[in-house]
Amino acid sequence: MNGSKKLVLGAAALALAVGGAVAASTASAEPRLPSQAMATTTAWAKVAANGQVLGGQGITGINKFGIGRYNITTSSGLNGCALLGTINTNGGNDPGPGSSSILVGQVNGNTLFIRTATPSAGGTAAVDSDRPFSVTVVC
């Protein structure tokens, strides 16, 4: 075996040894304390613009009470949970026009308030608009 092949093989062996040591050192992260439990999704819903629940878990009711305004009741408490929402497409078609937004907030112990809007829309309902959305509660 010539000198350049030995050099390449030696470099490869060193890289494997160093890589293994780095992998071993990063794999041994600090253990998770019992008080640092993993977050889990406790409720989620996919909702049509008219307020119909298209799918979900942990949802006990929904009330559409105005243009772009919905209350969703969950089967578990919301205190200390992350509330996430996103605007969906309407069956694969964007209900447009322009940009859209969603606000998700806690009304009480187990009720969410969702407001959907199209800030760049024209006309009298330039802000609040019925939009399909998804919401997730992670505790």
C-alpha positions as CSV (number, residue, x, y, z in Angstrom):
1,M,0.0,0.0,0.0
2,N,1.4,3.4,-0.9
3,G,1.8,6.3,1.4
4,S,-1.2,8.3,0.1
5,K,-3.6,5.4,0.6
6,K,-2.3,4.9,4.2
7,L,-2.8,8.6,4.8
8,V,-6.4,8.5,3.5
9,L,-7.2,5.4,5.6
10,G,-5.7,6.9,8.7
11,A,-7.7,10.1,8.2
12,A,-10.9,8.1,7.7
13,A,-10.2,6.1,10.9
14,L,-9.5,9.3,12.9
15,A,-12.7,10.9,11.5
16,L,-14.7,7.9,12.6
17,A,-13.2,7.9,16.1
18,V,-13.7,11.6,16.6
19,G,-17.2,11.5,15.1
20,G,-18.1,8.6,17.5
21,A,-16.8,10.5,20.5
22,V,-18.8,13.6,19.4
23,A,-21.9,11.6,18.9
24,A,-21.5,9.9,22.3
25,S,-21.0,13.2,24.1
26,T,-24.0,14.8,22.5
27,A,-26.2,11.8,23.1
28,S,-25.6,11.9,26.8
29,A,-27.6,15.1,27.4
30,E,-28.8,16.0,30.9
31,P,-31.7,13.8,32.1
32,R,-35.2,15.2,32.1
33,L,-36.5,15.9,35.6
34,P,-40.0,14.6,36.6
35,S,-41.2,18.2,36.9
36,Q,-40.2,18.8,33.2
37,A,-42.8,16.6,31.6
38,M,-43.2,16.4,27.9
39,A,-45.9,18.7,26.4
40,T,-48.8,16.9,24.7
41,T,-51.6,18.0,22.5
42,T,-54.7,17.9,24.6
43,A,-57.2,19.2,22.0
44,W,-57.3,20.1,18.3
45,A,-59.9,21.0,15.7
46,K,-60.1,21.7,12.0
47,V,-63.1,24.0,11.5
48,A,-64.9,25.1,8.3
49,A,-65.6,28.8,7.8
50,N,-69.3,28.2,8.8
51,G,-68.2,26.8,12.1
52,Q,-68.7,23.1,11.3
53,V,-66.0,20.9,13.0
54,L,-64.4,18.9,10.2
55,G,-62.2,16.9,12.6
56,G,-60.8,17.1,16.1
57,Q,-60.2,15.6,19.5
58,G,-60.9,17.0,23.0
59,I,-63.5,19.4,21.6
60,T,-67.0,19.5,23.3
61,G,-68.6,22.3,21.4
62,I,-68.3,25.3,19.0
63,N,-70.3,28.4,18.8
64,K,-70.0,30.7,15.7
65,F,-71.4,34.0,17.0
66,G,-70.4,36.6,14.4
67,I,-68.5,37.2,11.3
68,G,-65.1,35.5,11.9
69,R,-65.8,34.9,15.6
70,Y,-66.0,31.5,17.2
71,N,-65.9,30.0,20.7
72,I,-64.6,26.5,21.1
73,T,-65.1,24.5,24.3
74,T,-62.6,21.8,25.2
75,S,-62.9,18.8,27.5
76,S,-59.8,19.8,29.5
77,G,-58.4,23.0,31.1
78,L,-56.4,25.5,29.2
79,N,-54.4,27.2,32.0
80,G,-50.7,27.2,31.2
81,C,-51.2,25.7,27.7
82,A,-50.0,27.0,24.4
83,L,-52.8,28.0,22.0
84,L,-52.0,27.7,18.3
85,G,-54.1,28.6,15.3
86,T,-53.7,28.8,11.6
87,I,-55.9,29.7,8.6
88,N,-56.7,26.8,6.3
89,T,-57.6,26.7,2.7
90,N,-61.2,26.0,1.8
91,G,-61.1,22.5,0.2
92,G,-57.8,23.3,-1.5
93,N,-59.0,26.7,-2.8
94,D,-57.8,29.9,-1.1
95,P,-60.9,31.8,-0.1
96,G,-58.8,35.0,-0.6
97,P,-58.3,37.9,-1.3
98,G,-55.2,39.1,0.2
99,S,-53.6,38.2,3.6
100,S,-55.4,36.5,6.4
101,S,-54.9,36.3,10.2
102,I,-56.2,34.4,13.2
103,L,-56.3,35.3,16.9
104,V,-56.6,32.6,19.5
105,G,-57.2,33.4,23.1
106,Q,-58.5,31.9,26.3
107,V,-62.0,33.0,27.5
108,N,-62.1,30.9,30.7
109,G,-60.9,27.6,32.0
110,N,-61.8,25.5,29.0
111,T,-63.1,27.9,26.3
112,L,-61.1,29.4,23.4
113,F,-62.0,32.5,21.4
114,I,-61.0,32.5,17.8
115,R,-61.2,35.5,15.5
116,T,-60.4,35.2,11.8
117,A,-59.8,38.1,9.5
118,T,-58.8,39.3,6.1
119,P,-57.1,42.6,6.7
120,S,-56.5,43.4,3.1
121,A,-60.0,42.7,1.8
122,G,-62.1,45.4,0.4
123,G,-65.7,46.4,1.3
124,T,-67.4,46.9,4.6
125,A,-66.2,43.6,6.2
126,A,-62.5,44.6,5.5
127,V,-61.3,42.9,8.7
128,D,-63.5,40.2,10.2
129,S,-64.2,37.4,7.8
130,D,-65.3,33.8,8.0
131,R,-62.2,31.7,7.3
132,P,-61.6,28.0,7.7
133,F,-59.0,27.4,10.5
134,S,-57.3,24.8,12.7
135,V,-56.5,25.2,16.4
136,T,-54.3,23.2,18.7
137,V,-54.0,23.2,22.5
138,V,-50.6,21.9,23.8
139,C,-50.1,21.5,27.5
